[in-house]
Amino acid sequence: MGLSSRIREARKNADLSQQALARRLGLAHWLVSKWERNSCPQPTQIQLDQIAEITGVSREWLVTGYGRMTVASSSCNVYQLFRETATPDDGEEEERRLLSAFRTKSQRVRRTIIEVIEEL
C-alpha cells in the first residue's frame, strides 16, 4: 500500500470527506483528491504531520506503512487542546484555543473529547 492509499484510508477511517480534510488542512479539496490518486507532488512533511493528527493515525504508519495504523486513544492529550488558537465570537482565550484545537480533530477524537469534557 502506497502513501496515496494510506492517506485515503486514514481519511475514510476518520469519517472525513476529501473536502473536510482539505478544509482542516487549509487547502483546496482537489489537492487531497490528487494526493489520493498519486497524481501530483506528495504532501510536505508538515502536511503529513497534520494529516496524521487530524485523522488520528500514527505518523509512522502514514509515511512508511509500518507500525500500528491508529494512535491509542490515551495519546489524545486534553492539554493539547489549549496549545492552538482560533477566533470564537466571545473572545475568551480558553474557548478560542479549545475551538481551534477541536476543529483539527477527527470525528472519532471529537466524540471522545466531548465525552471527557461532559464527565468533568
C-alpha positions as YAML, in Angstrom:
chain: A
units: angstrom
residues:
- id: 1
  name: MET
  ca: [0.00, 0.00, 0.00]
- id: 2
  name: GLY
  ca: [1.47, 3.33, -1.06]
- id: 3
  name: LEU
  ca: [1.25, 6.74, 0.54]
- id: 4
  name: SER
  ca: [-1.75, 7.72, -1.59]
- id: 5
  name: SER
  ca: [-3.69, 4.66, -0.39]
- id: 6
  name: ARG
  ca: [-2.74, 5.31, 3.23]
- id: 7
  name: ILE
  ca: [-3.91, 8.92, 3.02]
- id: 8
  name: ARG
  ca: [-7.25, 7.72, 1.63]
- id: 9
  name: GLU
  ca: [-7.56, 5.00, 4.27]
- id: 10
  name: ALA
  ca: [-6.70, 7.41, 7.10]
- id: 11
  name: ARG
  ca: [-9.26, 9.94, 5.83]
- id: 12
  name: LYS
  ca: [-12.01, 7.34, 5.49]
- id: 13
  name: ASN
  ca: [-11.17, 5.82, 8.89]
- id: 14
  name: ALA
  ca: [-11.69, 9.30, 10.39]
- id: 15
  name: ASP
  ca: [-15.05, 9.65, 8.60]
- id: 16
  name: LEU
  ca: [-13.84, 12.68, 6.67]
- id: 17
  name: SER
  ca: [-14.61, 13.68, 3.10]
- id: 18
  name: GLN
  ca: [-11.83, 14.98, 0.90]
- id: 19
  name: GLN
  ca: [-13.35, 18.43, 1.29]
- id: 20
  name: ALA
  ca: [-13.42, 18.19, 5.09]
- id: 21
  name: LEU
  ca: [-9.78, 17.06, 5.28]
- id: 22
  name: ALA
  ca: [-8.71, 19.79, 2.86]
- id: 23
  name: ARG
  ca: [-10.62, 22.42, 4.88]
- id: 24
  name: ARG
  ca: [-8.86, 21.36, 8.08]
- id: 25
  name: LEU
  ca: [-5.52, 21.50, 6.29]
- id: 26
  name: GLY
  ca: [-6.35, 24.90, 4.82]
- id: 27
  name: LEU
  ca: [-6.04, 23.57, 1.26]
- id: 28
  name: ALA
  ca: [-8.18, 23.18, -1.85]
- id: 29
  name: HIS
  ca: [-10.12, 19.89, -1.92]
- id: 30
  name: TRP
  ca: [-8.71, 18.95, -5.32]
- id: 31
  name: LEU
  ca: [-5.22, 18.67, -3.78]
- id: 32
  name: VAL
  ca: [-6.36, 15.92, -1.40]
- id: 33
  name: SER
  ca: [-8.00, 14.18, -4.35]
- id: 34
  name: LYS
  ca: [-4.76, 14.35, -6.31]
- id: 35
  name: TRP
  ca: [-2.74, 13.03, -3.37]
- id: 36
  name: GLU
  ca: [-5.09, 10.06, -3.10]
- id: 37
  name: ARG
  ca: [-4.71, 9.36, -6.82]
- id: 38
  name: ASN
  ca: [-0.93, 9.86, -6.62]
- id: 39
  name: SER
  ca: [-1.21, 12.39, -9.45]
- id: 40
  name: CYS
  ca: [0.70, 15.34, -8.00]
- id: 41
  name: PRO
  ca: [3.66, 16.00, -5.71]
- id: 42
  name: GLN
  ca: [3.38, 14.32, -2.34]
- id: 43
  name: PRO
  ca: [2.36, 16.24, 0.78]
- id: 44
  name: THR
  ca: [5.09, 18.05, 2.67]
- id: 45
  name: GLN
  ca: [6.36, 16.67, 5.98]
- id: 46
  name: ILE
  ca: [4.32, 19.29, 7.81]
- id: 47
  name: GLN
  ca: [1.19, 18.32, 5.87]
- id: 48
  name: LEU
  ca: [1.82, 14.64, 6.67]
- id: 49
  name: ASP
  ca: [2.08, 15.53, 10.36]
- id: 50
  name: GLN
  ca: [-1.21, 17.43, 10.11]
- id: 51
  name: ILE
  ca: [-2.95, 14.61, 8.24]
- id: 52
  name: ALA
  ca: [-1.83, 12.11, 10.89]
- id: 53
  name: GLU
  ca: [-3.05, 14.38, 13.70]
- id: 54
  name: ILE
  ca: [-6.39, 15.19, 12.05]
- id: 55
  name: THR
  ca: [-7.17, 11.58, 11.12]
- id: 56
  name: GLY
  ca: [-5.85, 10.01, 14.33]
- id: 57
  name: VAL
  ca: [-3.34, 7.71, 12.64]
- id: 58
  name: SER
  ca: [0.28, 7.28, 13.59]
- id: 59
  name: ARG
  ca: [2.71, 9.35, 11.56]
- id: 60
  name: GLU
  ca: [4.98, 6.33, 11.13]
- id: 61
  name: TRP
  ca: [2.19, 4.30, 9.56]
- id: 62
  name: LEU
  ca: [1.06, 7.16, 7.34]
- id: 63
  name: VAL
  ca: [4.55, 7.85, 5.99]
- id: 64
  name: THR
  ca: [6.01, 4.32, 5.82]
- id: 65
  name: GLY
  ca: [3.16, 1.84, 6.16]
- id: 66
  name: TYR
  ca: [4.91, 0.26, 9.16]
- id: 67
  name: GLY
  ca: [3.65, 0.07, 12.72]
- id: 68
  name: ARG
  ca: [0.11, 0.49, 14.01]
- id: 69
  name: MET
  ca: [-2.30, 2.50, 11.92]
- id: 70
  name: THR
  ca: [-4.19, 4.19, 14.71]
- id: 71
  name: VAL
  ca: [-2.85, 6.06, 17.67]
- id: 72
  name: ALA
  ca: [-4.01, 4.75, 21.03]
- id: 73
  name: SER
  ca: [-6.82, 6.85, 22.44]
- id: 74
  name: SER
  ca: [-4.71, 7.61, 25.53]
- id: 75
  name: SER
  ca: [-2.49, 9.72, 23.28]
- id: 76
  name: CYS
  ca: [-5.34, 12.20, 22.91]
- id: 77
  name: ASN
  ca: [-3.97, 14.64, 25.47]
- id: 78
  name: VAL
  ca: [-6.61, 17.10, 26.64]
- id: 79
  name: TYR
  ca: [-3.87, 19.63, 27.38]
- id: 80
  name: GLN
  ca: [-3.03, 19.72, 23.66]
- id: 81
  name: LEU
  ca: [-6.40, 21.41, 23.22]
- id: 82
  name: PHE
  ca: [-5.05, 24.52, 24.91]
- id: 83
  name: ARG
  ca: [-1.95, 24.95, 22.72]
- id: 84
  name: GLU
  ca: [-3.62, 26.06, 19.49]
- id: 85
  name: THR
  ca: [-5.68, 29.13, 18.62]
- id: 86
  name: ALA
  ca: [-8.90, 30.17, 16.84]
- id: 87
  name: THR
  ca: [-11.38, 33.05, 16.99]
- id: 88
  name: PRO
  ca: [-14.72, 32.45, 18.71]
- id: 89
  name: ASP
  ca: [-17.22, 35.30, 18.92]
- id: 90
  name: ASP
  ca: [-16.92, 35.89, 22.66]
- id: 91
  name: GLY
  ca: [-13.15, 36.36, 22.64]
- id: 92
  name: GLU
  ca: [-12.48, 34.17, 25.67]
- id: 93
  name: GLU
  ca: [-8.90, 32.89, 25.32]
- id: 94
  name: GLU
  ca: [-9.58, 29.38, 26.61]
- id: 95
  name: GLU
  ca: [-12.60, 28.95, 24.35]
- id: 96
  name: ARG
  ca: [-10.67, 30.26, 21.37]
- id: 97
  name: ARG
  ca: [-7.84, 27.82, 21.94]
- id: 98
  name: LEU
  ca: [-10.18, 24.90, 22.60]
- id: 99
  name: LEU
  ca: [-12.25, 25.56, 19.49]
- id: 100
  name: SER
  ca: [-9.16, 25.82, 17.29]
- id: 101
  name: ALA
  ca: [-7.74, 22.54, 18.51]
- id: 102
  name: PHE
  ca: [-11.13, 20.81, 18.38]
- id: 103
  name: ARG
  ca: [-11.57, 21.74, 14.72]
- id: 104
  name: THR
  ca: [-8.39, 19.89, 13.75]
- id: 105
  name: LYS
  ca: [-9.51, 16.57, 15.24]
- id: 106
  name: SER
  ca: [-11.24, 13.67, 13.53]
- id: 107
  name: GLN
  ca: [-14.89, 12.93, 14.31]
- id: 108
  name: ARG
  ca: [-13.84, 9.97, 16.44]
- id: 109
  name: VAL
  ca: [-11.48, 12.10, 18.52]
- id: 110
  name: ARG
  ca: [-14.09, 14.86, 18.77]
- id: 111
  name: ARG
  ca: [-16.61, 12.43, 20.25]
- id: 112
  name: THR
  ca: [-14.02, 11.30, 22.80]
- id: 113
  name: ILE
  ca: [-13.21, 14.89, 23.74]
- id: 114
  name: ILE
  ca: [-16.88, 15.70, 24.22]
- id: 115
  name: GLU
  ca: [-17.36, 12.63, 26.43]
- id: 116
  name: VAL
  ca: [-14.35, 13.56, 28.56]
- id: 117
  name: ILE
  ca: [-15.50, 17.16, 28.97]
- id: 118
  name: GLU
  ca: [-19.06, 16.11, 29.84]
- id: 119
  name: GLU
  ca: [-17.71, 13.85, 32.58]
- id: 120
  name: LEU
  ca: [-15.65, 16.64, 34.19]
...
